[in-house]
Amino acid sequence: MRQLFYTLSMLCSIAVMLGCQKQESGVLKQGVVYCSEGNPESFNPQLTNSATTLDATARQLYNTLIKFDEEDGSITHDLASYWQVSEDGLHYTFQLRRGVQFHRTPYFIPTREFNADDVLFSFNRWRLKDHPFHDTGGGIYPFFDSVNLGENIADIVKVSDYVVRFELNQADHSFIHQLASDYSIILSEQYGTQLEVLNEFDDIDNYPIGTGPYHFVKYQKDAYIRYYANPNYWEGKPKIKQLVFDITTQSSTRLAKILTQSCDVIAYPVSSEMAILEQSEEIEVQAQPAMNTAFWAFNTIKPPFDNPKVRLALSMAVDKDSIMQAVYYGTAFPANGLLPPLSWAYNPKVKNPKYNPAMAQNLLREAGVPFGFTMNIWAMPTERPYNPNALKMAELISQDLEQIGIKVNVVSFEWTTFRRALSESKHDTVLIGWSADTPDPDSFFSPILSCSATIVGANRSVWCNQEFDDQIRLALNAKDQRARRKHYHKAQEILREEMPILPIAHSMRFQAKSTRVTNLNFSPYSGINFAKVEKH
């Protein structure tokens, strides 16, 4: 009750600063305002694995060949109206949808419909190093590179203007899921040609063109993104005229804005705010079990974190029960491993080390770590579904480590700076996490813990273990689910033995919206989608 009173008092002060009057004019009459938690790194999901960027871009601006159904997670059609897989699993043939228009904007006017040339352009950009746009934006494609998708695609063949065939080097059970992910967007080849002639390559990611329900209008960093409805959208023009992402980094400010109707929807309300949100008859809280994991990653190329005994000791020093109470407020459950129990590949025999400060202290002394050793914990500056308050979590872990003679400096930066520094492996340890991009178990392994993920800077533990990689590869190539499960179980055993990360929690995912907003669904495997949203 004291926490609720404090939060309400704080919100009152924020509301005064915002101006408490309900806004009934301007953008709120014509569209929807979504209070997002941070700036996108780019307007091209291919260049990142950031959920902030995916939310802002993937399902607003683009389409993919296939996608995950928002209700049951099954794979369904998007820009492909039909597909067929060869018996040996090496050829995937897609029949493309006809009559799909690319965005018409002040900076680009298309003269043809979407066709096979756009599919080849979109995939060849990231997989072929001699593609004219490959190095645009840095030439790193974290998701595709970490799962080695480019290496497994032998060729992409244009069979006709509306038929394409993907030819693989070896069968891969995760391939179809990867094509359905938010990263496999379709760009305009014609727009690319225009930019190449003008020598304005960067514009392809900064002034985006897609086939999605909204087209780009304006972006002001730390302020907003403005989209207008695409009048030629192939699934039907959106019901709202414009969509605004109001970039609001503080959760308490987002809460104040939805209470004063300055925002229609807010990103990632934190657990401590639920009681306030549920008191309002004008706000609906949506929730779903999320396929995610919050974890503490150790930089395994930095001493003493290169020693598995040290990583185990630090893991045993953390009181996860205190974290569950103080950070998640009953909206998550403790993680025993990287995979959530909802996954068919979950290994129930793998358990996190038990809380044992005395044993942790002994292990540290055996490893030669002196009493009073100082280390850093980097904490995300933004709220994520898997970790609503990384700074609070860092403080709690700091207190635990102090009990065993470890001094901690908690470090944080602005989100894009934070991610850039992480990719350069400058941290000692970091509190971060992962939300699955697909229902396939590989979504928890290859993108964040493989050797390939280490090379592209997506593996926050900078851990490369060939035995682990071999098990993941064998799982992807196995003939049936039973065989795949066997290899994934072994991979989880290796993770437990090596402890490059300490899995902490699997959390619910929440979204709060005005009751005037309808048809807003969100999937555990993709960014938020405003394509069918209405406002009454």
N, C-alpha and C positions, 0 to 999 in steps of 0.2 A: 504493500500500500504506500509506503514511504517513497519507493521508486516511482510509482505511478503519479503521486503528487508532484514529485520533482520534475518529472517529464512534462506533465501538464503545465506547470509553471513556466518551464523553459519554452514550451511551444507558444504560450501566450505572448511571451516577449518577442519571439520570432514572428508571430502573426502580426504584431503591431508594426514591426519593421516592414513586413511585406504589404501591409495595408489590408485590413481584415474584410473589407467589403467584397462580396461575391461579384465576380466579373461576369457579366451577362452580354458582353459585346465583343466584337473583333473575332479573334481566332476561335474562341470557345463556341461561338454560334456556328461557325463554318467548318470546324474540324475538331481534332483531338490533340491534347497536349499530354505528352508522356514525359514525366520527370525521370530522366536517366541518371546513372551514377557516375558517368565519366565521359571523356572525349574518345571518339574512335581513333584508332591509329591510322586508319586508311579508309577509303570507301570501296575497297576490294577485299573480300574475305579470304582470297587466296593468299594474301600476304601476312596473315596473322593466325593465331589460335586464341585470340582474346574474345571472351563472351561479350564484352562491351561493344566491340566492333561488329560482331555477328548480329547482335540485337539491332544495332543502328543501320545495318546495311542489307544483310542477306535476304530476308523475306520481304523487305520493303522495296528494294531496287531490282532484284534479280529472280530468276528461276533456275532450276536445275533440270536435268533430264528426267530424273525420278526423285521422289521425296518420301519422307516418313509421314504416314497418316497421323494426324494430331490426336486422334482418339485412341488408337490401339498400337501405334508404332510400326505397323506393317508398311511395306514398301508399295507405293502406288505411283501412278503416272504424274508427270508434270509436263515438260516440253516434249517428252517422248510419249506417244500414244500407245506404243506396244514395244515389247522387247522379247528376245529369244536367246537362250543360252545353249551352246553346243553340248553334246553328251560328255565330252572330255573336260568341260569347264574352261576352255581356252578362248572361245569366241563369244562375244556378247554383241548382238545385232539390235539396233534401235531404229524403229520407225518414228520419224519426227512429226510433230504436230504442224499442220499447215495453217496459214493465216495469222501467225503471231507477229506483232509489230514491235519494233524497238522504240524506245522513248524518242519523242520529238521535243527538242529543247532549243533555246536560243543559240547554243553552241554546236548542235548537231541535228541534221534533218535526214533521216534514213530514206533511201530510194528503193529499198527492197525489203521483203519479209525475212524473218529468221529462217535459216536453212543449215545444211551440213557444214558449210564453210565456217559458220560461227562456232560450231562444236569443235572443229579441228583447231581453229584459232585459239579458243579458250583453253583447251587442254595442252596444246603444243606450246603455249606461252610458258607454262611452268615446267614442262617435262623436257623440252629441247633447248639446249644451251645456245644454239645458233639462231633461235627465234628472235626477231628484232625487238620484242618486248620482254625477253627473259630477264634481263638485268635491270629493268625498270622497277623502281621501288626497292632496290637492294639485291634482287636476284635470289632471295631466300623465301621458300614457300614451306613454312614450318610443318603443317599437317601432312602434305604430300611427301615431303622429304623424310619425315620421321617414320612414315609407314612404308617407305620405299616403293611407293606406287609407280613413280616414273620408271624405275628399273624393271618393274614387272610388265609394263605395257610395251610390247614389242612393236606395235604399230596401231594407228587409228586410220581406217580406210574409209574414204568417201565412196560408198557404193553407188549412190545417186544423190540428187539434191536433197532428198528427204530420208535417206537411209545411211547410217554410219555403223561401222563394225570395229569394235575394240578387240585386238588380238593380244593375248597374254603369253608370257614366257612359261608360266606355270599356273596351275589352278590355285585360286585364292578365295576362301570362303568370305573374306571381308570385303572383297572388291565391290560387290553390288551395294553394300552398305556405304562404302566410301563415296560412290557416285551419288548416293542420296543425301550426303552430308551437305551442310551449308557452305562448305569450301568449294564444291564442284559447280560453281555458278557458270552461266553462259554469258560471255561478253559479245560485243558486236565487232565482227571482223571488218566491216565497212568503216566503223568509227576508228578502229585501229589504223586502217590504211590512210584515213584522212589525217590523223595525228602524225603518222610517219612522214607524210609529205610535208607537213608543217614543222617537223622536227620538235614536236611538243609531246614527247612520249609520256611524261609524268601526268598529263591530263587524264589519261585513261583511268587512273586511280583517284585523282582529285576531283574530276568533273565526270562522274560515272554515267554510263549508259547501259541500261539493261532492258529486260522485258517485263519487269515486275509491276505491281499495282500502283507504285508511286514513282515520280521522277524527281531528281535532285534540283533544288532551287538555290539554297544558300547555306553556308556553314560558317559560324563564328566560334572559334575555340573558346571553351569555358563558358559559352553562352547558350547557343542553340543550333539545331539543324532544322531546316525547313524543307518539306517535301510537298509537292502538289499531286493530286490524284491523276493517274494516267488515263486519259479519256479513251484510249485505244486498247486498254488491257484485255487480253484474250479471254479471261474468265469473267469479264464484265467490269465496268467502271466502278471503283470503290464508292461507297455510300457517303463518305465524307470528302470534303473538297481539299482539305490540307491536313498534314500531319506534322506536328512540331515536337522535336526532342528538346526538352528544356534541360540542359546539362546542370545537374544539381548534385554536387558531390557529397554533401552531408545528409545522412539519412533523416536526421531530425528536421532539416529544412524541407525535405521532400514530404515528410509527414505533415508539416504545417501547411504546405501548399495544397495537398489534397483536402485537408480539413477546411481550407478557405476557398476551395474550388478554383485555385489557380492552376492546378493540374487535374487531369481526368484520370490518369493512371500513374502509379509510381513503381519504380523498380525496387525490388529486393527490400521490402520492409523488414526490419530486424525483429527478432523475437520479443524484445522488451516493449515494442510498440503495438503488439497485437491487441492488448486489452483496450487501448485507446481507439484503434480502428474499428473494433467490433462493437463499440458503444454507439457508433454513428449509423443511423438508419439509411444514410445516403451513400454509404461505402460498403462494397462487397470485397471480402478477402477470399482469394482463390488459392488453393493449395493442392499439391500433388507430391507423392513420393518421388524423390529425384535420384537419378543414377549419378551420384557424385561422391567424392571423398575429399575431406580436408586432411592435409598431412603436413608434417614437419620434415623438410628435406635437408640433408646434410651434404655439404660440398665435399665430395669424396676425393677431390684432388688436392685439398688443403689439409696439411697436418693440423691437429691430430685426428681430424674427421676422416682421414684415409684409413683409419684403423677400425675394423668392425667392432672390436671390443669397446672402443670409445662410443661409437654410435649406439651400441646396446646399452651402455651405462647411462647415457643421456636419456634414452627412451625409458629406462626403468625409473628415472628420477621424476618423471612427469605424472602428476596426479590427474588423470583424465576425468575422474568423477567431478572434481572441482570445476574443470573446464565445461563439462556438460551442463552444470548448474548455472555457472556465471556467464556463459557465452550463449548457450542455446536455449535455455529456459524451457526444456522439455520438448523442443521441436526437432530433435535429432537423436540418434542412438550411437553408442560408441562403436568405432570400427575395430574389427579384429584383423583385417587385412585390407589390401587395396580395393578388392572387389566388394560391392555391396552384396548382402545375402540374396537379393532379388535376382542376381545373375545366375544362369544355369551352370556357369563355370566356377562358382564360389567354392572354396575349399574349407569346410567346417573344421578341419583338423588343425588349420593354421591359426594360432592365437598370438596376439601382441604380448610382449613381455609384461609381467605384472608389476605394479607399482612397488618398488623396493629400494628406498633411498640408501639404506645401509649397504646393500649389495652393489648399488650403483657406485657408491663411494669407493668400495674395495676394487671394483673393476677399473676405475679411473687411476687409482694408485698403481695397480698392476701394469697399466698401459703407460705409466710414467707421466701422467698429467698432474702437474703440481697443484697443491691447494692454493686457491686465489687466482687460478687461470681465468683470463678474460676472453670472452667471445662475443660475437654479434648475432642477434636474431633479427632478420629482416621481416617486416610485417606489412602486408598489403594495406594501402591507404584507402581502398574502396571495399564496400560490402559485397560479398558474393554469396550465392545460395549455400555453398558449402561452408562458408566462414563469414558470419555476419559482423564479426568484430575481431580482426586479426591483432590489433593493437592490445586489446584487453587480453586476448589469449597469450600474447607475448609477455605481458606483465605477469600473468599467472605462472607461466613457465619460468620466468626469471626468478620469481620467489621460490619455486621448487628447486632450481639449480643453486640458488644461494645457500640452501640447506646442506648441499654437498660440497660447498667450497668453490663454486663457479660464479664468477661475476659476469653480468650480461649487460651489453649495450643494445637497446632496441632502436632499430633503424627503419626509417620509412621515407619515401619520396612521392612526388606526384606520379600518377599511375603510368603514364607513358615512359617517364624517366626510370621508374622502378623496373618496368619490364625490360627496358633497354639494358640497364645495368645487370639485371639477372641473366640476360642472354650472354653477357660477357663474363659470367661466373665470378663476380667480385665479392659475393657474399660468403659468410661462414655457414650460416644456416638460414632457412627461410620458411615462414609459415604461408602456405599457399594451398592449392588444391586442384581438383579437376572435375569437370562435368563431362559425362560421356557424350560424344558426338553421334554415336550410333548405338543400337542395341547389342551389337556384336562385342563379346568380351575383349577383343583386341583393342577396342577403343580406350581401354584402361592401361594397356601395356605398351604397345609400339609408340604411340604419340608422345609419351612422357618418360619412358624408362629404357627404351632401346638405345643401342649404340648410335644408331642413326639420329635419334632425337638429341643425343649429346652433341653430335657434330653440328646440328643446326641451332643449338642453343635452347632447345625446348625441354631438355632433361635437367631439371633444377638441382638434382643430386650430382650431375656430371658423372654418373656411374655407368660404366660399360662392362658388361659381364657376358662373355661369349656363350657360356652354358645357358644363361637366361635367354639370350637371343635365339639360340638353337631351339629351345623349347617353344618359343613363340612362333618361329618359322614352321616347325613341325605341326603345331596346332592349326596353322593357316592352311597347310597342305593336306591335312588328314582327311580321310574319306567320309567319316561320319562324326556325329556330335560326341559319341562316347569316346572315340579316340582323341578328339580335340580336348575334351574335359581332362583326360589323363595328363596331357602336356601342360594345360593351364594350371592344374593342381601342382605339378612339379615346379612350374615357374613361380608360383606363390610360395612354395617351400624355400626356393632360392632367395626370394626377397626377404623372407623372415630370417634366414640365416645370415644374410649380408647386411640387412637393416640400412639401406641407403635412405630410406624414408621411414617415419613413424606415422602410420595411418591413425587419425584421431577420431573422425566422426563422419557419418552419413546423415545428411540433413534433409528436411522437407524443403520444397521450393515454394515461395509465396509471391503473390502478386495482389496489389490492392487497386481497386478501380471504383469510379463513380457508378452508382446503380443506373445512371443514364447511358452508360456505355454497355453495349451488348455485342455478342458474337466475337468476343476477344478470347481466343484460346491460346494456350502455351504448351509446348511440348518439352519433355525432358531431353530431347535430342536435337533441338534447333532453337534459333533465336525467336524472339517474340514476333508475331505476325499480325499486322493490322489490315490485311487484305480485305477481310469481310466485316470489319468492325462498323457498328452504327452508333449514332448518338441521338438520343431522344430528348 
